Amino acid sequence: MQLRSYRELTGDTLDAVADAVGLANASVVHRHERGISRPNATQIERYRAWSKNAITERDWHELQLERERERSLDAATQRANSAEVHPHV
């Protein structure tokens, strides 16, 4: 299960999760939720323990793949839009 989904299911705030897993602040949890940054092995284990095994290493891997797919689609869309604006003659 993804971190954000689990947090929303439990009703916990970003601050509460940060405190529970020993992170500096809520913005770290926010970046982990969005896949902007990936937690290290110790943090992943803390998330796993906090979530009672609902969040695992596999979830972080899937989130990273999802982010990579989104970036690829965004790049393809930008190329397509650029081709429309500057068509080759």
N, C-alpha and C positions, 0 to 999 in steps of 0.2 A: 504494500500500500504506500502511496506517496505521502510524504511528510505533511504537505498542506491538507490533503484529504483527511488524514488521521487527526491532525490538530483541529480541523473544523468539526469533525465527528465528536471529539471530546470536549469541544468548546473552550479549549485552552487558547490563551493569547500568545503572541510571539514572545513577549516578556516572560510569561510563565514557562514556556518551553526552554528559553535560554537559561533561565534559572535551574530548571530541572536537569538539564544536560551539561551544565557548567560552562556555558558560553558567555562571552563578554557582554553581549547585548542582543536585542531583538533583531537588529539589522543583519547579524550573522545568520540567524535562523531564516530570515526573509531571503537572503541570498542563496541559502541551501535549498529552500522551497522552490525557488524559481530556476534552479540549476545554473545560476550565475557563477557560483563557486561550489566546489565539491568538498564535503567534509572529509577530514582525514580519518584514518582507521579507528583511532580512539573515539572520535566524535560519532562515527557510525555505530560503534558499539554502545555508546551512551544513548543514542537515539533508539537503538534496538531494545535496550533494557527499559528505557522510559516507555516505549510503545508496547511492551510485553511481546516482543518478537513480531509485531505487525509491520515494522519497517526494517528491511534488511538491505544488505549490500546490493542485492539484485535490483531493488527499487532505485538506488542511486544510478546504477548502470542504465536502467531503462529511461530514467530522466535525462541522462546525458545523451542517449541515442535520440530521444525526442527533440531535445534542443538542437542537435546536429541536423536532424531532418528539417526543422523549422528554418535554420540558417540556410540550408541548401535551397529550400523553396523560396525564401526571400531573395536569395541571389539570382535564382532562375527568373523570378518575377521582375526583378530590376533589369536583368538582361533583356527580357521580352519587352518591357516598357521602353527601354532605350532603343531597341530595334524599331519600335513603332514610331518613335519621335525622329529617329535618324535612319530611315530605311535605306538599304543599299540599292543603288540604281543599276 
